[in-house]
Amino acid sequence: MDHFTYQNGVLHAEQVSLADIADAVGTPVYVYSRATLTRHARVFRDALAAKLPRLHLAYAMKANPNLAVLKVLAAEGYGADIVSGGELERALAAGIPAADVVFSGVGKDARELRRAVEVGVGQFNLESEEEGIELAEIALLMGKRAVCALRVNPDVDAKTHAKISTGKSENKFGVPYDRAAGIYARLASLDGLEMRGLAVHIGSQITDLDPSRQAFLKMGDLMRSLRGQGLVVSHMDLGGGLGVPYKQGEQLPTPEDYAAMVAEVTADWDVTVMFEPGRVIAGNSGVMITRVIRVKEGVAAPFVVVDAAMNDLARPALYDSWHDFLAVEPSGERMVANIVGPICESSDTFAMHRDIDAVKAGDLAVFRTAGAYGATMANTYNSRPLVPEVMVDGDKWALVANRIDPAAILAAEQVPEWLV
Ligand code: LLP
């Protein structure tokens, strides 16, 4: 459930008309609903808290790292799952305690590791033995012990898009399952580290719970064998990945279904269970508003050329993903069209042959389910502005990220004298 609804024929975010936001800010623009964010945060948390006595939730801020979004989620008790030094500083700026931060990622560099040890990050999810050895040296030099989990690659196919699958042996993530016990034991013997658990994350936009179940069962076996060797395993990080409906009416496993599966698998684990949800919290909390520039005649179907492009919402170009397209003020008529942006390559296509609300030049429309992996993946390709973001709360709204104009980007460039 979300808070984007038609009121008097106009699509609103909570009580604010999206037409009013578009008129005031211009398009394209992302709009987030605070009530929806909070609702999703609570539904996910409450479903798990009802089944798991010891729980830690770290919002995967890569999904939407906007400071206002982080503040809302921090107020709901979420820590942060981070993957870079930049995300660490954002999490701290949002007031998320370092102790509630989980540092994931396959390529943390020495500077990032040092900074994370310095501020007291709560858990490092190590992706290799090499990383663990480097972190142990850094922590020792700083007179500290870094608390760690070992990320394991369970070699399970998440049955999602290949570009967002992470748990197959050919993927770069984690250590191979068969070598994990040996690596864990070696890292646990280092003075600079406190190994306390295992981590797994097999992919994103997961719509079938069975692969996750298989992966978690394998992690349970590994946990038991580590304990059998006398090693401590008090925390199990089961990652993120739960999918969200991108099409109206799509039926997917709910947080309650997910929690029931996890509770069944982990019943006798006696650990703190950790999660890193991103999309399930942010995805349906945001839309991107765009304006139709013109409707161009096509051979098989007309092209609806909108002022948003693949630089503003990259997911369709990258993953062939579907985002529902709705007119802000639908006339009731329908049309079949291709929806494209102004960028000069054919991957700048949001939809082909789609049955949509009929639109014409000047009309406003939204791409739905754009709150996760939307604005954060935007760029300025074709010297387009960096897309702004708005947060709505009841009848209030505010810009929470400015549009960055091409002039500002140009001003950050310089031509050395010797070149010309
Ligand atoms: N934990 C780890 C270690 C991850 O790599 C990810 C996502 C998450 C948690 C959060 O997963 P989520 O709950 O959001 O599914 N840009 C792609 C998605 C990339 C996901 C990367 N890792 C997209 O737009 O679909």
Boltz pocket constraint, residues with backbone or C-beta under 6 A from the ligand:
constraints:
  - pocket:
      binder: B
      contacts: [[A, 60], [A, 62], [A, 63], [A, 81], [A, 104], [A, 105], [A, 163], [A, 164], [A, 166], [A, 201], [A, 203], [A, 204], [A, 205], [A, 206], [A, 239], [A, 240], [A, 241], [A, 242], [A, 276], [A, 277], [A, 278], [A, 279], [A, 280], [A, 315], [A, 319], [A, 372], [A, 373]]
      max_distance: 6.0
